[in-house]
Amino acid sequence: MALPLLIGLVASAQQPSKAVEDSSQMSVYASQREALLTSANDAIAEREYAEALEDYRKVLALYSRDSRVLMIAANAA
């Protein structure tokens, strides 16, 4: 049951970043996190995994316990 969820998280991390049109639908925490993830997610989309991992490590310095960031950083690694 957890595998489909993991696959979904990995697949969503590989999609190019999109700006959120309505910020009321996303918490401040999530919107700040997503803004920081933009360059890393774009690097993943371009299959530049080393660059993405470097960017994810910077985000992990701020969001070290965020499961989404941990999962997509693991995917880049």
PDB file of N, CA, C and O in Angstrom, chain B, residues numbered from 101:
ATOM      1  N   MET B 101       0.821  -1.190   0.000  1.00  0.00           N
ATOM      2  CA  MET B 101       0.000   0.000   0.000  1.00  0.00           C
ATOM      3  C   MET B 101       0.870   1.261   0.000  1.00  0.00           C
ATOM      4  O   MET B 101       0.506   2.253  -0.632  1.00  0.00           O
ATOM      5  N   ALA B 102       1.998   1.242   0.687  1.00  0.00           N
ATOM      6  CA  ALA B 102       2.864   2.418   0.742  1.00  0.00           C
ATOM      7  C   ALA B 102       3.613   2.644  -0.561  1.00  0.00           C
ATOM      8  O   ALA B 102       3.988   3.777  -0.864  1.00  0.00           O
ATOM      9  N   LEU B 103       3.839   1.592  -1.337  1.00  0.00           N
ATOM     10  CA  LEU B 103       4.575   1.724  -2.587  1.00  0.00           C
ATOM     11  C   LEU B 103       3.891   2.663  -3.579  1.00  0.00           C
ATOM     12  O   LEU B 103       4.579   3.497  -4.167  1.00  0.00           O
ATOM     13  N   PRO B 104       2.565   2.578  -3.800  1.00  0.00           N
ATOM     14  CA  PRO B 104       1.934   3.538  -4.710  1.00  0.00           C
ATOM     15  C   PRO B 104       2.094   4.978  -4.236  1.00  0.00           C
ATOM     16  O   PRO B 104       2.264   5.883  -5.053  1.00  0.00           O
ATOM     17  N   LEU B 105       2.041   5.197  -2.935  1.00  0.00           N
ATOM     18  CA  LEU B 105       2.242   6.544  -2.401  1.00  0.00           C
ATOM     19  C   LEU B 105       3.654   7.019  -2.687  1.00  0.00           C
ATOM     20  O   LEU B 105       3.848   8.161  -3.102  1.00  0.00           O
ATOM     21  N   LEU B 106       4.643   6.163  -2.474  1.00  0.00           N
ATOM     22  CA  LEU B 106       6.037   6.500  -2.741  1.00  0.00           C
ATOM     23  C   LEU B 106       6.241   6.803  -4.221  1.00  0.00           C
ATOM     24  O   LEU B 106       6.921   7.767  -4.574  1.00  0.00           O
ATOM     25  N   ILE B 107       5.656   5.986  -5.076  1.00  0.00           N
ATOM     26  CA  ILE B 107       5.777   6.207  -6.513  1.00  0.00           C
ATOM     27  C   ILE B 107       5.158   7.543  -6.897  1.00  0.00           C
ATOM     28  O   ILE B 107       5.703   8.264  -7.733  1.00  0.00           O
ATOM     29  N   GLY B 108       4.024   7.875  -6.292  1.00  0.00           N
ATOM     30  CA  GLY B 108       3.376   9.158  -6.554  1.00  0.00           C
ATOM     31  C   GLY B 108       4.232  10.328  -6.115  1.00  0.00           C
ATOM     32  O   GLY B 108       4.305  11.337  -6.817  1.00  0.00           O
ATOM     33  N   LEU B 109       4.880  10.214  -4.970  1.00  0.00           N
ATOM     34  CA  LEU B 109       5.745  11.291  -4.487  1.00  0.00           C
ATOM     35  C   LEU B 109       6.948  11.476  -5.399  1.00  0.00           C
ATOM     36  O   LEU B 109       7.332  12.604  -5.709  1.00  0.00           O
ATOM     37  N   VAL B 110       7.531  10.386  -5.820  1.00  0.00           N
ATOM     38  CA  VAL B 110       8.687  10.457  -6.701  1.00  0.00           C
ATOM     39  C   VAL B 110       8.284  11.051  -8.048  1.00  0.00           C
ATOM     40  O   VAL B 110       8.996  11.892  -8.598  1.00  0.00           O
ATOM     41  N   ALA B 111       7.148  10.615  -8.575  1.00  0.00           N
ATOM     42  CA  ALA B 111       6.675  11.132  -9.866  1.00  0.00           C
ATOM     43  C   ALA B 111       6.386  12.622  -9.775  1.00  0.00           C
ATOM     44  O   ALA B 111       6.714  13.374 -10.693  1.00  0.00           O
ATOM     45  N   SER B 112       5.770  13.058  -8.671  1.00  0.00           N
ATOM     46  CA  SER B 112       5.465  14.482  -8.542  1.00  0.00           C
ATOM     47  C   SER B 112       6.731  15.312  -8.393  1.00  0.00           C
ATOM     48  O   SER B 112       6.760  16.470  -8.809  1.00  0.00           O
ATOM     49  N   ALA B 113       7.768  14.747  -7.811  1.00  0.00           N
ATOM     50  CA  ALA B 113       9.033  15.473  -7.663  1.00  0.00           C
ATOM     51  C   ALA B 113       9.718  15.655  -9.004  1.00  0.00           C
ATOM     52  O   ALA B 113      10.526  16.568  -9.174  1.00  0.00           O
ATOM     53  N   GLN B 114       9.397  14.786  -9.961  1.00  0.00           N
ATOM     54  CA  GLN B 114      10.035  14.868 -11.260  1.00  0.00           C
ATOM     55  C   GLN B 114       9.315  15.809 -12.204  1.00  0.00           C
ATOM     56  O   GLN B 114       9.807  16.083 -13.298  1.00  0.00           O
ATOM     57  N   GLN B 115       8.159  16.308 -11.801  1.00  0.00           N
ATOM     58  CA  GLN B 115       7.421  17.246 -12.634  1.00  0.00           C
ATOM     59  C   GLN B 115       8.024  18.636 -12.481  1.00  0.00           C
ATOM     60  O   GLN B 115       8.456  18.996 -11.386  1.00  0.00           O
ATOM     61  N   PRO B 116       8.065  19.427 -13.552  1.00  0.00           N
ATOM     62  CA  PRO B 116       8.564  20.799 -13.430  1.00  0.00           C
ATOM     63  C   PRO B 116       7.748  21.567 -12.409  1.00  0.00           C
ATOM     64  O   PRO B 116       6.545  21.346 -12.271  1.00  0.00           O
ATOM     65  N   SER B 117       8.395  22.460 -11.702  1.00  0.00           N
ATOM     66  CA  SER B 117       7.717  23.243 -10.680  1.00  0.00           C
ATOM     67  C   SER B 117       6.707  24.184 -11.306  1.00  0.00           C
ATOM     68  O   SER B 117       6.930  24.734 -12.385  1.00  0.00           O
ATOM     69  N   LYS B 118       5.593  24.358 -10.613  1.00  0.00           N
ATOM     70  CA  LYS B 118       4.551  25.273 -11.064  1.00  0.00           C
ATOM     71  C   LYS B 118       4.277  26.265  -9.953  1.00  0.00           C
ATOM     72  O   LYS B 118       4.270  25.908  -8.775  1.00  0.00           O
ATOM     73  N   ALA B 119       4.054  27.491 -10.326  1.00  0.00           N
ATOM     74  CA  ALA B 119       3.678  28.499  -9.336  1.00  0.00           C
ATOM     75  C   ALA B 119       2.248  28.229  -8.899  1.00  0.00           C
ATOM     76  O   ALA B 119       1.406  27.854  -9.715  1.00  0.00           O
ATOM     77  N   VAL B 120       1.976  28.415  -7.642  1.00  0.00           N
ATOM     78  CA  VAL B 120       0.628  28.235  -7.130  1.00  0.00           C
ATOM     79  C   VAL B 120      -0.142  29.516  -7.396  1.00  0.00           C
ATOM     80  O   VAL B 120       0.264  30.600  -6.975  1.00  0.00           O
ATOM     81  N   GLU B 121      -1.255  29.380  -8.097  1.00  0.00           N
ATOM     82  CA  GLU B 121      -2.057  30.542  -8.456  1.00  0.00           C
ATOM     83  C   GLU B 121      -2.728  31.150  -7.233  1.00  0.00           C
ATOM     84  O   GLU B 121      -2.751  32.371  -7.072  1.00  0.00           O
ATOM     85  N   ASP B 122      -3.273  30.296  -6.372  1.00  0.00           N
ATOM     86  CA  ASP B 122      -4.020  30.770  -5.216  1.00  0.00           C
ATOM     87  C   ASP B 122      -3.288  30.360  -3.952  1.00  0.00           C
ATOM     88  O   ASP B 122      -3.380  29.210  -3.524  1.00  0.00           O
ATOM     89  N   SER B 123      -2.563  31.292  -3.353  1.00  0.00           N
ATOM     90  CA  SER B 123      -1.751  30.965  -2.184  1.00  0.00           C
ATOM     91  C   SER B 123      -2.594  30.569  -0.977  1.00  0.00           C
ATOM     92  O   SER B 123      -2.059  30.005  -0.022  1.00  0.00           O
ATOM     93  N   SER B 124      -3.908  30.849  -0.990  1.00  0.00           N
ATOM     94  CA  SER B 124      -4.754  30.461   0.130  1.00  0.00           C
ATOM     95  C   SER B 124      -4.938  28.949   0.200  1.00  0.00           C
ATOM     96  O   SER B 124      -5.368  28.428   1.229  1.00  0.00           O
ATOM     97  N   GLN B 125      -4.618  28.237  -0.881  1.00  0.00           N
ATOM     98  CA  GLN B 125      -4.757  26.789  -0.910  1.00  0.00           C
ATOM     99  C   GLN B 125      -3.529  26.085  -0.347  1.00  0.00           C
ATOM    100  O   GLN B 125      -3.549  24.869  -0.157  1.00  0.00           O
ATOM    101  N   MET B 126      -2.469  26.827  -0.078  1.00  0.00           N
ATOM    102  CA  MET B 126      -1.229  26.227   0.408  1.00  0.00           C
ATOM    103  C   MET B 126      -0.786  26.993   1.655  1.00  0.00           C
ATOM    104  O   MET B 126      -0.869  28.220   1.700  1.00  0.00           O
ATOM    105  N   SER B 127      -0.317  26.264   2.656  1.00  0.00           N
ATOM    106  CA  SER B 127       0.153  26.922   3.871  1.00  0.00           C
ATOM    107  C   SER B 127       1.403  27.741   3.578  1.00  0.00           C
ATOM    108  O   SER B 127       2.072  27.524   2.567  1.00  0.00           O
ATOM    109  N   VAL B 128       1.709  28.662   4.445  1.00  0.00           N
ATOM    110  CA  VAL B 128       2.908  29.482   4.300  1.00  0.00           C
ATOM    111  C   VAL B 128       4.144  28.579   4.306  1.00  0.00           C
ATOM    112  O   VAL B 128       5.061  28.756   3.504  1.00  0.00           O
ATOM    113  N   TYR B 129       4.151  27.614   5.218  1.00  0.00           N
ATOM    114  CA  TYR B 129       5.270  26.658   5.300  1.00  0.00           C
ATOM    115  C   TYR B 129       5.468  25.964   3.958  1.00  0.00           C
ATOM    116  O   TYR B 129       6.579  25.920   3.431  1.00  0.00           O
ATOM    117  N   ALA B 130       4.383  25.423   3.412  1.00  0.00           N
ATOM    118  CA  ALA B 130       4.480  24.668   2.156  1.00  0.00           C
ATOM    119  C   ALA B 130       4.864  25.565   0.993  1.00  0.00           C
ATOM    120  O   ALA B 130       5.658  25.159   0.144  1.00  0.00           O
ATOM    121  N   SER B 131       4.328  26.762   0.931  1.00  0.00           N
ATOM    122  CA  SER B 131       4.655  27.640  -0.193  1.00  0.00           C
ATOM    123  C   SER B 131       6.112  28.089  -0.140  1.00  0.00           C
ATOM    124  O   SER B 131       6.758  28.212  -1.181  1.00  0.00           O
ATOM    125  N   GLN B 132       6.636  28.334   1.060  1.00  0.00           N
ATOM    126  CA  GLN B 132       8.054  28.691   1.182  1.00  0.00           C
ATOM    127  C   GLN B 132       8.940  27.512   0.809  1.00  0.00           C
ATOM    128  O   GLN B 132       9.947  27.675   0.119  1.00  0.00           O
ATOM    129  N   ARG B 133       8.562  26.333   1.265  1.00  0.00           N
ATOM    130  CA  ARG B 133       9.318  25.125   0.943  1.00  0.00           C
ATOM    131  C   ARG B 133       9.324  24.884  -0.566  1.00  0.00           C
ATOM    132  O   ARG B 133      10.371  24.599  -1.147  1.00  0.00           O
ATOM    133  N   GLU B 134       8.168  24.996  -1.192  1.00  0.00           N
ATOM    134  CA  GLU B 134       8.064  24.756  -2.632  1.00  0.00           C
ATOM    135  C   GLU B 134       8.874  25.781  -3.419  1.00  0.00           C
ATOM    136  O   GLU B 134       9.469  25.442  -4.442  1.00  0.00           O
ATOM    137  N   ALA B 135       8.903  27.020  -2.959  1.00  0.00           N
ATOM    138  CA  ALA B 135       9.705  28.038  -3.643  1.00  0.00           C
ATOM    139  C   ALA B 135      11.185  27.668  -3.601  1.00  0.00           C
ATOM    140  O   ALA B 135      11.903  27.853  -4.584  1.00  0.00           O
ATOM    141  N   LEU B 136      11.639  27.146  -2.466  1.00  0.00           N
ATOM    142  CA  LEU B 136      13.038  26.736  -2.342  1.00  0.00           C
ATOM    143  C   LEU B 136      13.350  25.486  -3.168  1.00  0.00           C
ATOM    144  O   LEU B 136      14.492  25.286  -3.582  1.00  0.00           O
ATOM    145  N   LEU B 137      12.355  24.659  -3.406  1.00  0.00           N
ATOM    146  CA  LEU B 137      12.551  23.424  -4.155  1.00  0.00           C
ATOM    147  C   LEU B 137      12.542  23.628  -5.666  1.00  0.00           C
ATOM    148  O   LEU B 137      12.877  22.704  -6.408  1.00  0.00           O
ATOM    149  N   THR B 138      12.173  24.792  -6.129  1.00  0.00           N
ATOM    150  CA  THR B 138      11.997  25.025  -7.556  1.00  0.00           C
ATOM    151  C   THR B 138      13.225  24.666  -8.378  1.00  0.00           C
ATOM    152  O   THR B 138      13.113  23.917  -9.348  1.00  0.00           O
ATOM    153  N   SER B 139      14.380  25.175  -8.017  1.00  0.00           N
ATOM    154  CA  SER B 139      15.576  24.914  -8.831  1.00  0.00           C
ATOM    155  C   SER B 139      15.968  23.437  -8.781  1.00  0.00           C
ATOM    156  O   SER B 139      16.411  22.881  -9.785  1.00  0.00           O
ATOM    157  N   ALA B 140      15.809  22.804  -7.627  1.00  0.00           N
ATOM    158  CA  ALA B 140      16.133  21.378  -7.520  1.00  0.00           C
ATOM    159  C   ALA B 140      15.177  20.539  -8.367  1.00  0.00           C
ATOM    160  O   ALA B 140      15.605  19.610  -9.052  1.00  0.00           O
ATOM    161  N   ASN B 141      13.905  20.862  -8.322  1.00  0.00           N
ATOM    162  CA  ASN B 141      12.922  20.126  -9.118  1.00  0.00           C
ATOM    163  C   ASN B 141      13.165  20.326 -10.610  1.00  0.00           C
ATOM    164  O   ASN B 141      12.999  19.399 -11.402  1.00  0.00           O
ATOM    165  N   ASP B 142      13.555  21.528 -10.985  1.00  0.00           N
ATOM    166  CA  ASP B 142      13.878  21.790 -12.392  1.00  0.00           C
ATOM    167  C   ASP B 142      15.106  20.980 -12.825  1.00  0.00           C
ATOM    168  O   ASP B 142      15.155  20.472 -13.946  1.00  0.00           O
ATOM    169  N   ALA B 143      16.092  20.864 -11.938  1.00  0.00           N
ATOM    170  CA  ALA B 143      17.285  20.066 -12.250  1.00  0.00           C
ATOM    171  C   ALA B 143      16.920  18.591 -12.417  1.00  0.00           C
ATOM    172  O   ALA B 143      17.463  17.913 -13.290  1.00  0.00           O
ATOM    173  N   ILE B 144      16.009  18.093 -11.589  1.00  0.00           N
ATOM    174  CA  ILE B 144      15.537  16.707 -11.723  1.00  0.00           C
ATOM    175  C   ILE B 144      14.872  16.523 -13.085  1.00  0.00           C
ATOM    176  O   ILE B 144      15.101  15.522 -13.763  1.00  0.00           O
ATOM    177  N   ALA B 145      14.059  17.481 -13.475  1.00  0.00           N
ATOM    178  CA  ALA B 145      13.370  17.391 -14.765  1.00  0.00           C
ATOM    179  C   ALA B 145      14.365  17.335 -15.926  1.00  0.00           C
ATOM    180  O   ALA B 145      14.093  16.725 -16.960  1.00  0.00           O
ATOM    181  N   GLU B 146      15.509  17.972 -15.742  1.00  0.00           N
ATOM    182  CA  GLU B 146      16.563  17.971 -16.769  1.00  0.00           C
ATOM    183  C   GLU B 146      17.537  16.802 -16.594  1.00  0.00           C
ATOM    184  O   GLU B 146      18.517  16.684 -17.329  1.00  0.00           O
ATOM    185  N   ARG B 147      17.253  15.943 -15.614  1.00  0.00           N
ATOM    186  CA  ARG B 147      18.085  14.768 -15.307  1.00  0.00           C
ATOM    187  C   ARG B 147      19.499  15.154 -14.870  1.00  0.00           C
ATOM    188  O   ARG B 147      20.460  14.432 -15.139  1.00  0.00           O
ATOM    189  N   GLU B 148      19.612  16.272 -14.210  1.00  0.00           N
ATOM    190  CA  GLU B 148      20.889  16.724 -13.645  1.00  0.00           C
ATOM    191  C   GLU B 148      20.844  16.440 -12.149  1.00  0.00           C
ATOM    192  O   GLU B 148      20.639  17.337 -11.331  1.00  0.00           O
ATOM    193  N   TYR B 149      21.040  15.173 -11.816  1.00  0.00           N
ATOM    194  CA  TYR B 149      20.819  14.700 -10.460  1.00  0.00           C
ATOM    195  C   TYR B 149      21.817  15.245  -9.449  1.00  0.00           C
ATOM    196  O   TYR B 149      21.435  15.524  -8.312  1.00  0.00           O
ATOM    197  N   ALA B 150      23.064  15.403  -9.819  1.00  0.00           N
ATOM    198  CA  ALA B 150      24.063  15.937  -8.880  1.00  0.00           C
ATOM    199  C   ALA B 150      23.713  17.374  -8.496  1.00  0.00           C
ATOM    200  O   ALA B 150      23.793  17.752  -7.327  1.00  0.00           O
ATOM    201  N   GLU B 151      23.328  18.160  -9.483  1.00  0.00           N
ATOM    202  CA  GLU B 151      22.922  19.546  -9.201  1.00  0.00           C
ATOM    203  C   GLU B 151      21.657  19.567  -8.340  1.00  0.00           C
ATOM    204  O   GLU B 151      21.546  20.362  -7.406  1.00  0.00           O
ATOM    205  N   ALA B 152      20.715  18.697  -8.660  1.00  0.00           N
ATOM    206  CA  ALA B 152      19.477  18.625  -7.876  1.00  0.00           C
ATOM    207  C   ALA B 152      19.768  18.248  -6.433  1.00  0.00           C
ATOM    208  O   ALA B 152      19.218  18.846  -5.508  1.00  0.00           O
ATOM    209  N   LEU B 153      20.633  17.257  -6.238  1.00  0.00           N
ATOM    210  CA  LEU B 153      20.957  16.814  -4.881  1.00  0.00           C
ATOM    211  C   LEU B 153      21.612  17.938  -4.087  1.00  0.00           C
ATOM    212  O   LEU B 153      21.328  18.107  -2.901  1.00  0.00           O
ATOM    213  N   GLU B 154      22.473  18.696  -4.723  1.00  0.00           N
ATOM    214  CA  GLU B 154      23.103  19.838  -4.048  1.00  0.00           C
ATOM    215  C   GLU B 154      22.038  20.848  -3.613  1.00  0.00           C
ATOM    216  O   GLU B 154      22.087  21.367  -2.497  1.00  0.00           O
ATOM    217  N   ASP B 155      21.083  21.122  -4.496  1.00  0.00           N
ATOM    218  CA  ASP B 155      20.000  22.050  -4.158  1.00  0.00           C
ATOM    219  C   ASP B 155      19.103  21.490  -3.060  1.00  0.00           C
ATOM    220  O   ASP B 155      18.691  22.225  -2.163  1.00  0.00           O
ATOM    221  N   TYR B 156      18.797  20.190  -3.122  1.00  0.00           N
ATOM    222  CA  TYR B 156      17.971  19.572  -2.083  1.00  0.00           C
ATOM    223  C   TYR B 156      18.662  19.621  -0.726  1.00  0.00           C
ATOM    224  O   TYR B 156      18.006  19.803   0.299  1.00  0.00           O
ATOM    225  N   ARG B 157      19.981  19.460  -0.714  1.00  0.00           N
ATOM    226  CA  ARG B 157      20.717  19.539   0.561  1.00  0.00           C
ATOM    227  C   ARG B 157      20.578  20.916   1.194  1.00  0.00           C
ATOM    228  O   ARG B 157      20.494  21.034   2.416  1.00  0.00           O
ATOM    229  N   LYS B 158      20.553  21.948   0.376  1.00  0.00           N
ATOM    230  CA  LYS B 158      20.352  23.309   0.899  1.00  0.00           C
ATOM    231  C   LYS B 158      18.971  23.438   1.530  1.00  0.00           C
ATOM    232  O   LYS B 158      18.819  24.056   2.584  1.00  0.00           O
ATOM    233  N   VAL B 159      17.973  22.857   0.885  1.00  0.00           N
ATOM    234  CA  VAL B 159      16.608  22.904   1.424  1.00  0.00           C
ATOM    235  C   VAL B 159      16.528  22.059   2.695  1.00  0.00           C
ATOM    236  O   VAL B 159      15.857  22.437   3.655  1.00  0.00           O
ATOM    237  N   LEU B 160      17.212  20.918   2.697  1.00  0.00           N
ATOM    238  CA  LEU B 160      17.215  20.061   3.891  1.00  0.00           C
ATOM    239  C   LEU B 160      17.838  20.748   5.100  1.00  0.00           C
ATOM    240  O   LEU B 160      17.495  20.430   6.239  1.00  0.00           O
ATOM    241  N   ALA B 161      18.745  21.683   4.863  1.00  0.00           N
ATOM    242  CA  ALA B 161      19.328  22.435   5.977  1.00  0.00           C
ATOM    243  C   ALA B 161      18.244  23.229   6.715  1.00  0.00           C
ATOM    244  O   ALA B 161      18.349  23.456   7.920  1.00  0.00           O
ATOM    245  N   LEU B 162      17.223  23.642   6.001  1.00  0.00           N
ATOM    246  CA  LEU B 162      16.118  24.402   6.601  1.00  0.00           C
ATOM    247  C   LEU B 162      14.941  23.516   7.010  1.00  0.00           C
ATOM    248  O   LEU B 162      14.257  23.797   7.994  1.00  0.00           O
ATOM    249  N   TYR B 163      14.711  22.449   6.251  1.00  0.00           N
ATOM    250  CA  TYR B 163      13.552  21.578   6.461  1.00  0.00           C
ATOM    251  C   TYR B 163      14.025  20.140   6.668  1.00  0.00           C
ATOM    252  O   TYR B 163      13.639  19.243   5.919  1.00  0.00           O
ATOM    253  N   SER B 164      14.843  19.927   7.665  1.00  0.00           N
ATOM    254  CA  SER B 164      15.495  18.625   7.855  1.00  0.00           C
ATOM    255  C   SER B 164      14.530  17.502   8.219  1.00  0.00           C
ATOM    256  O   SER B 164      14.871  16.332   8.045  1.00  0.00           O
ATOM    257  N   ARG B 165      13.364  17.814   8.707  1.00  0.00           N
ATOM    258  CA  ARG B 165      12.408  16.769   9.095  1.00  0.00           C
ATOM    259  C   ARG B 165      11.205  16.698   8.163  1.00  0.00           C
ATOM    260  O   ARG B 165      10.227  16.012   8.462  1.00  0.00           O
ATOM    261  N   ASP B 166      11.271  17.383   7.068  1.00  0.00           N
ATOM    262  CA  ASP B 166      10.164  17.399   6.121  1.00  0.00           C
ATOM    263  C   ASP B 166      10.226  16.135   5.259  1.00  0.00           C
ATOM    264  O   ASP B 166      11.166  15.955   4.485  1.00  0.00           O
ATOM    265  N   SER B 167       9.239  15.275   5.393  1.00  0.00           N
ATOM    266  CA  SER B 167       9.273  13.989   4.692  1.00  0.00           C
ATOM    267  C   SER B 167       9.255  14.159   3.175  1.00  0.00           C
ATOM    268  O   SER B 167       9.865  13.358   2.467  1.00  0.00           O
ATOM    269  N   ARG B 168       8.578  15.170   2.664  1.00  0.00           N
ATOM    270  CA  ARG B 168       8.558  15.380   1.215  1.00  0.00           C
ATOM    271  C   ARG B 168       9.964  15.710   0.699  1.00  0.00           C
ATOM    272  O   ARG B 168      10.409  15.162  -0.309  1.00  0.00           O
ATOM    273  N   VAL B 169      10.642  16.596   1.392  1.00  0.00           N
ATOM    274  CA  VAL B 169      11.994  16.983   0.971  1.00  0.00           C
ATOM    275  C   VAL B 169      12.933  15.798   1.086  1.00  0.00           C
ATOM    276  O   VAL B 169      13.768  15.583   0.208  1.00  0.00           O
ATOM    277  N   LEU B 170      12.808  15.028   2.152  1.00  0.00           N
ATOM    278  CA  LEU B 170      13.652  13.850   2.327  1.00  0.00           C
ATOM    279  C   LEU B 170      13.431  12.832   1.218  1.00  0.00           C
ATOM    280  O   LEU B 170      14.390  12.254   0.707  1.00  0.00           O
ATOM    281  N   MET B 171      12.179  12.610   0.842  1.00  0.00           N
ATOM    282  CA  MET B 171      11.882  11.618  -0.193  1.00  0.00           C
ATOM    283  C   MET B 171      12.425  12.047  -1.551  1.00  0.00           C
ATOM    284  O   MET B 171      13.012  11.234  -2.266  1.00  0.00           O
ATOM    285  N   ILE B 172      12.239  13.298  -1.910  1.00  0.00           N
ATOM    286  CA  ILE B 172      12.689  13.709  -3.244  1.00  0.00           C
ATOM    287  C   ILE B 172      14.212  13.866  -3.287  1.00  0.00           C
ATOM    288  O   ILE B 172      14.823  13.695  -4.342  1.00  0.00           O
ATOM    289  N   ALA B 173      14.821  14.186  -2.156  1.00  0.00           N
ATOM    290  CA  ALA B 173      16.292  14.218  -2.104  1.00  0.00           C
ATOM    291  C   ALA B 173      16.839  12.801  -2.251  1.00  0.00           C
ATOM    292  O   ALA B 173      17.848  12.593  -2.924  1.00  0.00           O
ATOM    293  N   ALA B 174      16.188  11.841  -1.634  1.00  0.00           N
ATOM    294  CA  ALA B 174      16.600  10.444  -1.778  1.00  0.00           C
ATOM    295  C   ALA B 174      16.471  10.010  -3.233  1.00  0.00           C
ATOM    296  O   ALA B 174      17.318   9.275  -3.741  1.00  0.00           O
ATOM    297  N   ASN B 175      15.430  10.454  -3.895  1.00  0.00           N
ATOM    298  CA  ASN B 175      15.247  10.121  -5.305  1.00  0.00           C
ATOM    299  C   ASN B 175      16.394  10.687  -6.150  1.00  0.00           C
ATOM    300  O   ASN B 175      16.876  10.016  -7.063  1.00  0.00           O
ATOM    301  N   ALA B 176      16.822  11.885  -5.861  1.00  0.00           N
ATOM    302  CA  ALA B 176      17.928  12.485  -6.611  1.00  0.00           C
ATOM    303  C   ALA B 176      19.227  11.727  -6.361  1.00  0.00           C
ATOM    304  O   ALA B 176      20.046  11.547  -7.262  1.00  0.00           O
ATOM    305  N   ALA B 177      19.395  11.284  -5.108  1.00  0.00           N
ATOM    306  CA  ALA B 177      20.617  10.536  -4.772  1.00  0.00           C
ATOM    307  C   ALA B 177      20.632   9.206  -5.499  1.00  0.00           C
ATOM    308  O   ALA B 177      21.576   8.431  -5.348  1.00  0.00           O
TER     309      ALA B 177
END
